[in-house]
Amino acid sequence: MARDADIQPLAMAGWDLSWLLRRGRHGEYGSLERVLDETCDRGFNALRIDPCPHLIATPENGIHIDRCELITDSGELVEVRIREALQSLLTSARERGLKLWFSSRFINDSRARRSFVRRPSDFVAVWSETLGLVKQWGYLKDVAGVDFCYQFPAQPYAHGVARRVFRRSPEKPLPRRWSERAGEQVETYLVEVPRALKALFPSVQFGLSTTTVLSEALRQLDTSELDFLDFSLWLDDDPRYRLASGESVPMPGLLSRLSGPVKHLLLEAGGSHWQRRLEEQLQRRMAFTRLRRLQPVIGGGYVQVPADLRRMPPGWGDLHEMMVVNATTQGVQMMTPASAACPEYPWLWQEQDYLAHLNNMILAGA
């Protein structure tokens, strides 16, 4: 793990795959230069993006085709020129002094390239070629960290790992309990992938993002080669909150549409209670990262957003600020003010001064 004195605080905007999938004429990222300027205006100094390393890297047949057809969750095909797009973004980010945080979901494409990333050596190969290109272009020093597979080994992100390790279709979720053999195999990825990549790119931090469920499994595994652990904190993972909001109870038809308003009322009426519940999650994750000497990163949170939300509910602003204050006080130096703090959520993106306030607190530290 890098020494704390060597770490630059990062206020991260979570662009992930949106910078590629939402760049159409009417997409929020249609004018990349404008969106980058807006990001800087809101106090961010880093972007978390998915560079699609499995598509950047040259396939085994030795022929790289820059044009890719990405397949969205809805089955839509989105055509991009992947290397050209990444180099252009890196150039524009450098002009604005923005750092890059790489985290890949290994999105499916029309050639099913993610299926070939199965073994630890496959992850090393695609990331080493991607970072090698970034270095060749002159932007490696702008890359602060690499999450080598988003929420590894969750599906569908670790698509090629499902059959090799868990002997099941990638379309199925992971088993609740892992066999001893599966745990040992997952551990080989945690050790071999960051070890090899750090030897090749010692200036970059390598680690993993995780979930509440997966972080419990990590407690049984060797994490000594990881530099950081990116743990998302979602109030929606709290069983009491899920019960109070009705999420844990199937609600058909009209009742299901009441879930969003109920969440608003819960945070408005009992905000301090739910803030404490979320703080308990933070303390548990921080205790684990301290024990394992991992740099803590909060790349996501804090309340799942209803699709029809048009403005920020009153209780949410206090929740975001509480999490930033508590996290920075406990030593978190790299985090996002909220997962919804990005252009595709205009109800929060339009709160420029509020986001700048949260990001200034992140960059100022404890």
N, C-alpha and C positions, 0 to 999 in steps of 0.2 A: 504494500500500500504506500502511496506517496505521502510524504510528510505534510501535515496540515499547512505549514508555512509555504509549501510549494503549490498549493491549490488555489486557483483563482475562483472566487465565488461566481456562480452562474445562475442567472435568472432565465430559465429555459421556456421557450415557446414550443409547444408540442405540435409540430407540423406533420410528423410521421409520413404517411403516404399521401396526405391531402395535397402536398405541393405538386404531385404528379397526377392524381386522379381528378382534381378540381380546378384544372387549368383551362377549361373550355372558355368560349366567349363569355358565357354568363357565370363562370365559376368564380369563387372568392379569390382564387390565385391566378386569375386570368392576366392581371398585370403584376408580374412578380416584383418589379421595381417598386411599385406603389405599396404593395403589401409589406415589403421589407422596410420601407420608410415608416409605415404605420407601426411595425413591430419595434423599431428603434424609438419612435415617439412614445411608446408605452413602457419604455425602460428596460426592455429585454436586452441581454447581451449574448444570447446563445439560441440556436435553433436545434431542436431534436428532429432529425429527419431519417427516413428510411432510404438508403442509397441503393437498395436492391442488389446486394453484392453477387447473388447467384445469376443476375442478368448482366452485370458489369463484367464479370469474369468470362474468359474464353472457354467455351465448352470443350469436351474431350476430343471432338473431331477437329479442333484447332481453327475453326472458322467463327469469328465473332460477327454477329449481325446487330448493328446498333438499334435498329427498329424493333421494338417489342410491343406485343399486345397484352396488356395487363387485364386480368379478369377480376372485376369488382365482386363484392358479396352478392349483388343482384344479378350477376351473370353478364353484365355489360362489358364490352371490349373497349379499352382505352389505349390508343396507340401513342407511344412515346419513343423518342430517341434518347436512350437512357444515359449513355456517356456524355452526349452533347448537353443534355439537361443538367446533369450533375456538375459538369465543369462550369456551365453558365451560372448555376446557383452559387458555387464556391467563389467565383469571381465577384459576384454582386455582394456576397456576405463579407468577403475580405474588404471591399470598398467601404463597408459600414462598420468594420471592427467587430463583426459577429463571430463567435466561436461556433463550432459544429459538434453535435453529439449524435453519433450514429447508432441506430437501433433498428434491426430488420425483422419484419414480420414474414419474410420469404413469401411474398404474394405469388399466387398462381399466375401463369401466363399461358399463351396459346401453345407453347412448346413444352409445358409441364416441367420447366427447369428445376423447380424446387424439389422434385422427386429424387434428384440425383445428389442432394446434399444430405447424406445419411450418416457417414462416419465422422469422428473428430477430425480426421485429415481432410475431409471435404469442406468443413467449416473453415479450417485453416487456409485451404487453397483459395476459396472464393474471397475471403477477407484479405488475404495477403496480396492477391492481385488487385483488388479494389483499392487498398491503401497504397499499394505500389504506384498505381495510376495517379492517385491524389498527390503523392510525393513527386512524381514526375511533372505534374502540373504546377508544383510549387506551393501547395496548400496544406501539407501535412501538419505544420505547426499550428494550424487553425483547428485541428481535430482534437478535442479535449478528451473524448471517451468513446468507447465502442462496446455496446451491449450486443454480444455476438449472436443472440437469438432471443427475440422478445418473449418474455415469460417462459423460457425453456424449462421443461420439455413439453409445454402445453400445446394442444392442437388448436388450429391448424398450422401454427407458426413453425413448429418442429416437425413438419409434415413427413420428411424422409426418415425421421427417427422412430416413428410410431411402430412400423413393422419390425424394424431391426431390434429395438429394445423391448417393446411391449407386446409384440406379436399380435397386433390388432390393426384394423383399418384406421387410416388417419381421419376418417369421417366420424369416428367414435371418440368421446372424451377419454381422458386417462382414467385408469382404475383408481378407486379411492385409496386402495392399499397397494403398494408396490411389493413385488416379490424381492427377495434378497438379491437375486441375480439382476433384476432390473435396476435396483438401487446402485449396485456396483457398476453397471454399465453407464448409468447417468453420471456417476462420479468420474468416469474416465473423460467425459466431455468437459466437466468442470475443471479438471486438472490439465489435460493435454492441450485443449484449444487456447486458453489464455497463456499458458507457458510458452507455446510455440510462437504466438503472435507477439508477445512481449520481447522475445529474443530478436524478432525481426524489426519491431517498431517500439523501442524502449521509451520514446517520448509520449506514448499514448497510454491511457488507462484502459484496461479491459475488465469487463465484469458482466453481470447479468441483471435483468429485471425479473421481478417475481410477483406472485400474488399471495394473498393471505394463506390459502391452502398450500401452495407450493413452498412457501417459506418454512412451513412446519416440516416438510420433507427434507429441506436443506439442513436442518439441525442434525440430521443423521449422517451427513456427507462431508467430505473433505472440501473446504472452500479456500484453502491456503493460497492457491494461485490466482484467485480473483482479487482485483484491486477495489472494486466497489460492489455494492448491492443496491439496486434501484427498487425500492418497495413502494408501490402505489398504496394509498390509504383511502379507502372508500367507506363512508358511513353506511352505505348499502350492504356492506359485508357484516355489519353488526346484527346478530339475530334479533335483538330487542327492537331495533329500528325497523327491520323488515316486518316484524310482527305488528308493530304499531302503525306502519304505513300501509299494511295490507299486502305487501309484496310476497310474503310467504304463504298467502292464501290465494288460490286461483279465483280471479274475478272476471267473469265473462261480460261481454257487451258493455253496457253503460257503466257498470261498476268499475271496470278496468280503467276508464277515463278519469275516474276520481282519484287515482293514485297520485298524480302530480299535485293537485290542490291539497291533498292530505299531507304530502311531504312539506309543502309550503307552510301549512298550519303548524305542523310539528316543530319546525325550526323556529317559527315565529313565537310560539307559545312556550316551548321548552328548550330554547336554543342552548342555554348554558349546560343543561343536562346532556344533550347530544354532543356538545363540544367536549365535555369531559370524557364521554365514551370514545370519541375519536382520538383524544389525547392518550387514552389508555393503549390504543393500538400503536400509536407513535412510540410510546415508552417501551413497549414490548419489542418492536422492531429495532429501536436504538440499542436496547440491551444486547440483542443478538449481534449487531454489527460491532459493538464495542468488544464483546467477547471474542469475536473472530478477527478483530482488527481490520474491518472492512470500512471503506469510505461510504457513509450513508448518502443516498441520493433519493429524492422524492420526485419521480417523474410523472406522477398522475394522482388524481383525487379531485374532489372530495365527496360530491353528491352526484349520482347519475342524473342526467338532464332529460326531462320529458321532451318529446319531439315537438310539442306545440308551445313551448315556452317562448314568450315574447319580451319579457323583462326580468331583471334579476329580483327574485323574491327577497323580502326584507331580511330574513334570517341568514341568507347565504353569504352576504357581504361580511358579517361578523365572523362566520365560520371560516371563510378564507383567511381573514386577517389573523384570527386566533391560531390557525395552523402555521402560518408563516412565522409568527412571533415565537410559538413554542418550538418549532423545528430549528430556527436559527439559534435560539437560546441553548438548545441541546447540542449544537455543533454541526447541523446540516448546512453545508455551504453550496450545494447544487440542488436546485429544486424548481418546480413550476409553481406559480401562484394559484393555479387551478387548471385542470384539464380542459375546461371550456374556454380558457383564455387564448383563443385563436379565431381567425376570421370567420370560420363557418358557424360560429355562435355569436351573431350580431348583438344579442341582448347583453352580453358581457364585453365584447370587443369594443362597443361604442363607449364604454366607461373608461375613457383614456386616462383621466387623472387618477381614478381609483387603481387601475392596473399599474400605473407609474409609481404610485405610493407603495403598493405591495412589492414591486420589484426593487425599489430603492431600499426597502427593509432587507430584502434578501441579499443585496449587494453590500449593504452596510454591515451585515452580520449581527452577532449577539451584542 
